[in-house]
Amino acid sequence: MTEITRRGFVKGAALVAPLAFAPFTVAQTTSASRYDVVVVGAGHNSLITACYLAKAGFKCLVLEGRPKIGGGTKTAELTLSGFQHDVCSSIHARIQANPLIKNNELNLGEYGLEYIFPDPVYHIAFPDGSYITKWRDFDRTCEEIAKYSKKDADTWRRMATEADAIRPIVNEVEYTPIGFGKSLAERLADHPQGKLWQRRIAMSKWDVLHQNFEDERTMVAMMPPFPKELTGPYSGFSAYPSKREEVPQPKGGSGMIATALQRFLEAHGGEILVNKPAEHFIVENGRCVGVECADGTSYRAERAVLSTVHIKQLVKMAPSGLWPADFLEGVKTFNTGNASFNSHFATTEPLKFQVKSGTIVPVHISNIQSCKRALRYESELTAGEFHVEEPVLHIVQTSVADPTRAPAGMHTIRVLCEQAVYNLPDGGPGRWEEIKAEVQLAHLRAAQKIAPNLTDDKILARFSTSPVDIEQMNAAMWHGSCHSGTDGPAQAGAMRPVPGWAQHRMPIPGLYQTGGTTHPGGGVSGGPGRNAAVVMLKDFGTSMEETLGKKG
Ligand SMILES: Cc1cc2nc3c(=O)[nH]c(=O)nc-3n(C[C@H](O)[C@H](O)[C@H](O)COP(=O)(O)OP(=O)(O)OC[C@H]3O[C@@H](n4cnc5c(N)ncnc54)[C@H](O)[C@@H]3O)c2cc1C
């Protein structure tokens, strides 16, 4: 059985506090090997960049600070042996539009990456017993909406058709580095419906929903899986349904993407070292030429260093005089957004729901009670408040679609609340340890309220992570940040991470940045990873096209 320490961590898994930076010293090179690129951090984004660079023939070394690679795409036995829990992400929806997956650019299937597409897609259970289930079959979803409003069902259908026509443009923008192609505004200007969408995309999700739908349940059904995005660029767009709603999950767990990337990288001459928290960049003659780790080892890069360190920490890894004042100001004002509280359960039964046709067992469930509740948590988050009452939960039971995730007949269930703050009003981050058990219980009770079949005797083990725990498990999730930073107008597109430095090239020559703090932001999209590769390949005198043309 996995051993759990008093603080609730899996022993030996990732008990490393956020980096405390030692003074700058002159580093001695540790490794005799030569590397073209040294990569700091092994999240899916930086691994993707490393894989493209390795395919192009560049020798890459990846230094991961924790004992296990994957970052937010890690899967681990958090409760009991044989129960494979996703520590953070489970849904790999956005990455499906990334040419990496869409065009199968790196053949990751050959390295073990396989996607499962659960059906139903989402089940929204309302307190009065009514429900809306979203299915992969679009007509079936429309029938669910029509139960409450025929007009809303027709609107849902129209909006999905219109949004699907514009979706390829939005995807192209996400998977193109800033300045390497037309902006969204320019692309929309060329499109016959562009004028309509210029307004729609800039609208808040809330405005789109309440202007278009009459039944509150339809509006609530449009919120998951990202209920928090009621404002911000594209939030209007995210209020539009699609005829192809999907919640893909890798077979075997979210971590399978990191495993497949590791296998690809190693097959192409790359190396990964774990337990190597990078502490400083080695800068010589104004150029970043390597990395020094907390254990005193150092690694030199002949061409570049690529970082996926959170930008709040990045600026501590080189003397402050090397960062321009406006860059430092941009980092200071970067809003890292909301944090999360997660409870993982090993159970003998999944949550089940009675519907007209019988019993359904969905992978994804939401308990958002009302639009008013969703609006209130936006303001609670803005005010830095956290409430255990009326929690808004996203429940994920990946084992329902993937029996490899738990012993036969058993289940892995995660109850996720994305409306948490790092600094609790009374007592700051330190108070999380005090209230963790109380929050876990309140969230479990809220889940049991919508699915009473999950009685306490069906729970074999439990494990919770507060925002503080999340940060300790992954330094790139600064202050427990779920998506590296908000994606509001102040830090999207050319503003991410800092205006003037959105092309992955950092102010110190030879240093590049990828990960959720860069365009197109957080989530499992692989966008920051592939975009950084496009930029670096160009700077190295080749191109993505040339790389993809290479055999192997
Ligand atoms: C609870 C939770 C649930 C989520 N669910 C989803 C979901 O279902 N779908 C979705 O799309 N997104 C989800 N997200 C967001 C998603 O997990 C992240 O946005 C995504 O993992 C970011 O990937 P990345 O490659 O940019 O960085 P990360 O995955 O954060 O990886 C960064 C890596 O760098 C390492 N590192 C950091 N600093 C150093 C250093 N100094 N030295 C060495 N190594 C270092 C870290 O240890 C880590 O391995 C979720 C996030 C959370 C917290």
The ligand as an SDF file (V2000), in Angstrom:
LIG
                    3D

 53 58  0  0  0  0  0  0  0  0999 V2000
   -6.1660   20.3630  -10.2150 C   0  0  0  0  0  0  0  0  0  0  0  0
   -5.9240   20.7200  -11.6490 C   0  0  0  0  0  0  0  0  0  0  0  0
   -6.7020   20.1230  -12.6410 C   0  0  0  0  0  0  0  0  0  0  0  0
   -6.4850   20.4430  -13.9750 C   0  0  0  0  0  0  0  0  0  0  0  0
   -7.2460   19.8310  -14.9360 N   0  0  0  0  0  0  0  0  0  0  0  0
   -7.0350   20.1060  -16.2270 C   0  0  0  0  0  0  0  0  0  0  0  0
   -7.7430   19.3870  -17.2360 C   0  0  0  0  0  0  0  0  0  0  0  0
   -8.5230   18.4530  -16.9700 O   0  0  0  0  0  0  0  0  0  0  0  0
   -7.5110   19.7290  -18.5340 N   0  0  0  0  0  0  0  0  0  0  0  0
   -6.6220   20.7080  -18.8780 C   0  0  0  0  0  0  0  0  0  0  0  0
   -6.4700   20.9890  -20.0750 O   0  0  0  0  0  0  0  0  0  0  0  0
   -5.8990   21.3650  -17.9320 N   0  0  0  0  0  0  0  0  0  0  0  0
   -6.0710   21.0750  -16.6270 C   0  0  0  0  0  0  0  0  0  0  0  0
   -5.3140   21.7000  -15.6630 N   0  0  0  0  0  0  0  0  0  0  0  0
   -4.2490   22.6220  -16.0780 C   0  0  0  0  0  0  0  0  0  0  0  0
   -3.0220   21.8580  -16.5850 C   0  0  0  0  0  0  0  0  0  0  0  0
   -2.6840   20.8100  -15.7070 O   0  0  0  0  0  0  0  0  0  0  0  0
   -1.7990   22.7900  -16.7170 C   0  0  0  0  0  0  0  0  0  0  0  0
   -2.1800   23.9990  -17.3130 O   0  0  0  0  0  0  0  0  0  0  0  0
   -0.7370   22.1140  -17.5570 C   0  0  0  0  0  0  0  0  0  0  0  0
   -0.2850   20.9390  -16.9170 O   0  0  0  0  0  0  0  0  0  0  0  0
    0.4540   23.0350  -17.8030 C   0  0  0  0  0  0  0  0  0  0  0  0
    1.4220   22.2830  -18.4940 O   0  0  0  0  0  0  0  0  0  0  0  0
    2.9170   22.7980  -18.6400 P   0  0  0  0  0  0  0  0  0  0  0  0
    3.6090   21.8010  -19.4850 O   0  0  0  0  0  0  0  0  0  0  0  0
    2.9010   24.1890  -19.1230 O   0  0  0  0  0  0  0  0  0  0  0  0
    3.5320   22.8300  -17.1740 O   0  0  0  0  0  0  0  0  0  0  0  0
    3.4260   21.8490  -15.9490 P   0  0  0  0  0  0  0  0  0  0  0  0
    2.5540   20.7030  -16.2620 O   0  0  0  0  0  0  0  0  0  0  0  0
    3.1040   22.6730  -14.7820 O   0  0  0  0  0  0  0  0  0  0  0  0
    4.9160   21.2790  -15.8200 O   0  0  0  0  0  0  0  0  0  0  0  0
    5.9930   22.0580  -15.3710 C   0  0  0  0  0  0  0  0  0  0  0  0
    7.1050   21.1090  -14.9380 C   0  0  0  0  0  0  0  0  0  0  0  0
    8.2760   21.8730  -14.6560 O   0  0  0  0  0  0  0  0  0  0  0  0
    8.8480   21.4230  -13.4330 C   0  0  0  0  0  0  0  0  0  0  0  0
    9.5930   22.5370  -12.8490 N   0  0  0  0  0  0  0  0  0  0  0  0
    9.1130   23.7410  -12.4620 C   0  0  0  0  0  0  0  0  0  0  0  0
   10.1110   24.5160  -11.9990 N   0  0  0  0  0  0  0  0  0  0  0  0
   11.2520   23.7750  -12.1050 C   0  0  0  0  0  0  0  0  0  0  0  0
   12.6190   24.0260  -11.8100 C   0  0  0  0  0  0  0  0  0  0  0  0
   13.0340   25.1970  -11.3070 N   0  0  0  0  0  0  0  0  0  0  0  0
   13.5250   23.0490  -12.0640 N   0  0  0  0  0  0  0  0  0  0  0  0
   13.1460   21.8620  -12.6010 C   0  0  0  0  0  0  0  0  0  0  0  0
   11.8620   21.5730  -12.8860 N   0  0  0  0  0  0  0  0  0  0  0  0
   10.9320   22.5290  -12.6490 C   0  0  0  0  0  0  0  0  0  0  0  0
    7.6610   20.9850  -12.6020 C   0  0  0  0  0  0  0  0  0  0  0  0
    8.0420   20.0910  -11.5690 O   0  0  0  0  0  0  0  0  0  0  0  0
    6.7720   20.3380  -13.6760 C   0  0  0  0  0  0  0  0  0  0  0  0
    7.1020   18.9780  -13.8550 O   0  0  0  0  0  0  0  0  0  0  0  0
   -5.4920   21.3860  -14.3210 C   0  0  0  0  0  0  0  0  0  0  0  0
   -4.7090   21.9790  -13.3200 C   0  0  0  0  0  0  0  0  0  0  0  0
   -4.9180   21.6560  -12.0040 C   0  0  0  0  0  0  0  0  0  0  0  0
   -4.0580   22.2660  -10.9380 C   0  0  0  0  0  0  0  0  0  0  0  0
  1  2  1  0
  2  3  1  0
  2 52  2  0
  3  4  2  0
  4  5  1  0
  4 50  1  0
  5  6  2  0
  6  7  1  0
  6 13  1  0
  7  8  2  0
  7  9  1  0
  9 10  1  0
 10 11  2  0
 10 12  1  0
 12 13  2  0
 13 14  1  0
 14 15  1  0
 14 50  1  0
 15 16  1  0
 16 17  1  0
 16 18  1  0
 18 19  1  0
 18 20  1  0
 20 21  1  0
 20 22  1  0
 22 23  1  0
 23 24  1  0
 24 25  2  0
 24 26  1  0
 24 27  1  0
 27 28  1  0
 28 29  2  0
 28 30  1  0
 28 31  1  0
 31 32  1  0
 32 33  1  0
 33 34  1  0
 33 48  1  0
 34 35  1  0
 35 36  1  0
 35 46  1  0
 36 37  1  0
 36 45  1  0
 37 38  2  0
 38 39  1  0
 39 40  1  0
 39 45  2  0
 40 41  1  0
 40 42  2  0
 42 43  1  0
 43 44  2  0
 44 45  1  0
 46 47  1  0
 46 48  1  0
 48 49  1  0
 50 51  2  0
 51 52  1  0
 52 53  1  0
M  END
$$$$
